[in-house]
């Protein structure tokens, strides 16, 4: 089974969530398979920086990337300090079956301000969310894809840097299932089912979320059909692990 292949994103305009005080508060799209942008290309300066950052990780638990650490996401902030120019860089340092080692660097004025690592991760996309909780900071969205023997899931985790765990790590107050495909290994089989979700957010001090569900019986449909609209996002089968804080490169 092939999960949705959306390009990695690092562009705040990906979401239509106005950050200005005069922006009308209404339901906006938080995630949709239909939205795509071009994957980020690392600048020479960023290649040097993520190379230094990957060196902090130490020995690779899997396969080292032949061409060195790879930038998979770039997203504009601010994430940590309101009123500043910050950028999140997410890089893949190591490949491992069913989970890679990735690093997150938050840059401020060209200098590292926070360095985290995600181990055993399937993060494939990164983008900014334009302040859904109205605290003056953007949130950072990461999409993870999991697939095995014809079945697959995708999860959207929105990291909120306003709420931090001990050590200055972000918590994961927002986590949503976006794909839940249950298919037989035989791709010609009509057994199984496909469920995909479009996630909406209503910004506010305590943001609200809902989802539109589309799907099909079987695993080789020509198109997914609308099923339920305006439902609450399904609860996760598991929680996203907190990243580990690292020294700055």
N, C-alpha and C positions, 0 to 999 in steps of 0.2 A: 504494500500500500504506500502511496506517495502522499505525504503530508503537504499542506499548502507551502509553496516555495515563494515566499515574499522576500524582497530584498531587505538587507539590513539597513536600518535607518538611523540618522543622527540629525534630524531636522525638526526643529520645534514646530514648524508650520505643518507638519504631518497631521497634527490635531487642530481642529478648529475651536480651540478653547481660548477665548480672548482673555488676556491677563489684565487689561485695563480696568480701572474702577468703574467706568461707564459701560462695560460690557454687559449685555443682557444675560441674566442667569437663566439658562434653559438646558434641556437635555442635549448633550453633545456626544459624538462618537469617541470612545476611548480605544476601541480596537475593531478593525474590520479586515477580512482577508482581501478585500477589494482595493485597499490602499497600498501603494508601493512607491518606493523611491530608489534612487541609485545607491548601491553599496559605497561606503566611504573609501577613499584612497588616501593612504597615509602620506603626509608630507615628509621630506627628509628629516626635519626636526623631530617629528613624531616617531619616525622609525628609530632614531637614536634614543629617544626617551623611553619607548616601550621596550627597547632592547635592554636598557639599564634596569627598567622595572622588572622584566622577566628574570634577570640575573639574581634579583633579591629572592625569587621563589625557591632557589636551590635546585636540587636534582629533580629531573622530570620523572614522574611516576609512570609515564607511558612512552610514546614516541615523540621525540623532538621534531618540530616542523622543519623541513629541509631548508626553507628560506628564512628561518628565524620567526620570531613572534609576529602574529598577523593582527592588524587592526580590524575588528569586526563591527565596531560601533563608535560613533561620535555624536554627542548630544549637547546642545547649549544649555547652560544653567541660568540663574544661580541655583545651586542645590544646598549649599551649606551656609552662605552668608548673603542675606538680601542686599540688593543694590550693587553687587559686584559682578564682574564678568568672569564666569566660570565655565569650564568645558569638561564633560565626562568623556574619557577615552576607555573603551573596553577592548582588550586584546586577548587573543588566544595564544597560550604559550606552549601547550602540550596536548597531544591527541591521545585519547584512551578510549577503548571500546565502552560504549554506553555512558560516556562522560568525559569531558575535557577539563583542563585546568585553564581558567581565565583570570585575568586581572582587571581591576577597575582603578583608573587614575582620575581623580578630579583635580583639574588644573585651575589656578587662580593667578591672573597676571603673568602667565607663562611659567609658573612654578607649581610643583606638586603640592596639593593641600591635603589629600587623603589617598591612601593606597590600600586596596582590598583584594583578596583573592577568593575565587569561587572554584572549589574542587569537585570533580564528579558532576560537572554541569553540562547541560545541553543547550545553553543560551546561544541563540542564533541571530537575534535582532535586538536593537537597542534604540530607544528614542525618548525625547523629552515629553513630559506631560505638563501643560501650562497651568500649574497651581490650582488643582482642583479643591484643595482645602483652604484656600484663601489665607495663607500664612506668609505670602511674599516670596516663597521659594517654589521652584519647579520640582516635580517628582520624576523619577527615572524608571521607565518601563523596560522590561526585558521579557522576550518571548523564548520559551523553551520547547523543543520538539523531541518527543520520545516515540520510537517505533520498534516493534519486534514481532516477527513472524506474522506479518500482515495486519497487525493491530497498531494503533497509534493514539497518542494524546499530545495536545499542546496546551501549555499553561502560560498565562500572562501574569507576571508579578510586577507590581508598581511599588518601588521602594520610596519610602517617606523618610527623608533625612531630618524632619522636625522631631520625630520620635526616635530616640537612639537607645540602644542597649548598652550595658557596661563596656567601656572601651571605645565608645564613639561609633558603634556599628549601627547601620540603619535597621529598623524592624521591617516586617512585611505585613502591613495592615491590609493591603489590597492584593488578592490573588484569585485569579479566575480561570476556569476551564474554558478553552476556546475551541478545542477539537476533541472528540471522543469517538473514535472509529473502532468497531469490534468486528473484525473480518477473519474469515478462515484463511489458512495459508494458500489454499487453492484459489487463485484470483478469479477463476471462472464460476466459483460457487455463488449462489444467491443467498447463502446464509450470512448472518451478521447484520450490522446496521451502522449508519454513519450519522453523527450529530455534530454540527458546527454552530458556533455562537458568535454573534456580533454584540459587543459590550458597549453600554452607554453609561455616562456619568452625569449627575446633576451636581455641579460644583457648589461648595458651601463649607462652613466650618466643620460640619460632619457630612461629607459627600454621600450621595445616594447612588446606587448602581442598579442596573437592570440589563437584561439580555434578550435578544431575539434568536430563536432557535430555528435552524433549517436542517434537513436531513433526508435520508432515504433508507428503505429496506434493501439489504444486499450491499455489495461492495463495488459494483461496476455501474453506478447510475450515470446517465448522461448529464444530469444536473440535480442539484439538491433543491428540494421543495420547502417553502415556508411551512413551519409547524406550529410554533408558539411565539407570540410577541409580548414584550414587556414583562418577562418573567424575571425573578431574582436570579442572579448568577449562581450556578451550582457550587456547592461547597467542595473544597479540595479533598482528594483522597489522601494527600500527604501535605506536609508543610514544607515550604522552601527553606533549605538550611541557611542559617546566617553565614555570611562570608567571614573570613578571618582578616583582621587588620594586620598590615605589613609595614615595615619601615619604608620611608619615602626613598625613591631612587636617587 
